């Protein structure tokens, strides 16, 4: 069996590892345009329960990076300096580069051939004779874009602008911070992913982005503007760039997950808004499902790909719907900021439509006790 993978991120590396592990005689080749040990972004965050998928299905990989994780059990909502803790929402984070390095080593350990620094079309020679071509090449997938009708592809953009920074300021929990500035409101999603580093995503509306001159600003000026908006949060620590361009979030979906011998995985297949922190988890779970489907259909690749779609599509669709509800809340975050802090936090934690108050009382008893007590005071 010959398998060609385009993309050396978590989706590509992990699918290649699992397929080579299950099929030692197969030739599995990963093509990645970046050099080795180079990636964009800073940290990757998982819910603590989300990590169970790795521990159960691939304990070797889980053990390889479990010791690298930063963990915490609360979310903090910071509305104009008024902080509300929401308990019972555990998370874990790891440096994206560390995750890539671990997955790279795992792929090499099982015998995957890795071709870093590849030209965008370098994979095509191998792909012509491959039994399977895995498109793990992200939101701008050349494989998906080369056959949009075959995949039933759709790509739509949200309107808010965001930039993905890092900072040497560390935070005790994942924190959602909301501030008003001379140009209008901003929010920041920030969490530590290493003992001395945090991810710091800055988001605002298109109008405020233009009011602040961020549509014309270079990298240094953009960082200075964001540092000024969040000066009280950063405590003098700088923001750090790594391809930290301003962008809009793309909503990617495909009705058909494979076309011929080509199959989509990860962000090439679907996106989930960064506010729910599930993109990397979904990509790696895609890899597990694809490997399982091929393992159970060893002599019929088309049946395996159909089984992969049948297995994963309903699960992913549910998570993507929740992510879209979360994204819609952020698209309207300026209006939400008019609410009192506890009501604001309550609306935030319910934004994806997966929690009612009874579930919250079970999962976040301290927060809901505070919220219910405040409601009783107002009512009576």
C-alpha positions, 0 to 999 in steps of 0.5 A: 500500500502506498499512502501520500499525505499532504501537510505535516501538521497534527492531522497529517503527522498523526494519520501517517503514524497510525496508518504506518503503525497498522500497516508496517509494509506500507509506504507512507510519505508526508510532504510539508512545505515548512522546514523541520521544527518550524510552525506558526502559532503558539499554544494548542489547548484541549479540554481535559476530557478531550485528552481521553481520546489519546490516552485510550487509543494511542497511549504511546503518543499520550505519554510522549506529551502528557508531561509537557502539558499545562493544566487548570480547572477554571475559566476566568471571565474578565469584563472591564477588570471585573473577574468571574471564575467559572469552575469545573471547566478543565483544560490542558495546553501544550506548545504547538511546536512541541506537539509537532516535534513529538508527532514528528518523532512518533512518525519517524519511529514507525517508519514514515518518510517525512519530506520537509521544505517541499514545494507545494506540488511536490506530492503530486508525483507520489500521489499519481501512484498512491492507493490513498492521498490524504489532504491534511493541508489546512483551510486553504487545501490545494487538494480540496480546492482542486475538486470543490464539486467532488467534495461538496466544499463550502467556505464562508468567512466570519466578520470579526478580525483576530491576530494570534500572538504570544506573550511571556506573561503567564496566566493561572487559567484560560481567560477571556478578557474584554476591554473598551478602548478609544477605538472601540471594544476588543477581546482577548483569549489567553492561556499559558501553554508553557511555564513561561509562555502564553497564547494571546489571541486579540479579536475585534470587529471589522469597524473597530479594527479599521478605527484603530488603523490596524488595517494599515498597521505593520507588525510592530504598530499592531503589537503596540496598539494591542499592548496598549489596549490590554496594558493592565492584563499584560503587566508590561510583558510584550506581545510576540509575533509569529506570522501574527497577521490579522485575519477572519475565521473561515468556516470550512465544511465538505458534504463528501469527505473523499473523492476517488483516492483522495480523502480530507482530514482536519482543517482541510475538511472542517473548521471549528472556531478557536473559541471552543479549542477543538480544532487539533482534537478534531483533526487527531480524532479524524486520524484515529477514525480513518485508520480504524476504517482502513484497518477494518476494510483492508482490501477495499479502500472505497469502503474504508473511506465511506466507513470513515465518513459514516463514522465521523461526519455526525460527530463532527457536525454536532461539534461544528454546530456548537462551534458556530454558536460560540463563534456567533456569540463572539461576533456579537460580543460588543452588545454582550458587554453591556450586561452585568458581569455575572449575567455576561459570564452566564451567557458566555458559558452557555453560548454554544448551546450545550449547557442548561442551568441544571448541567451548569449547577452540576459542572460549575457549582461554585459559579452557579451558587454565586449566580443564583444568589445574585438573581435572588437578591435582584428578585427579592 
